[in-house]
């Protein structure tokens, strides 16, 4: 179940990233953001 939640979170982050970059293909920021999530935190707050 945790794995499914993490997959959903990653999908949400990906979609949010795409929305904010309006189709920009540069994924550097997303990669940096991804590395800042070493483990799934149910209390995670996303600040943009």
Secondary structure, DSSP 8 states (H G I E B T S, - for coil): -HHHHHHHHHHHHHHHHHHHHTT----HHHHHHHHT-SS--TT-----
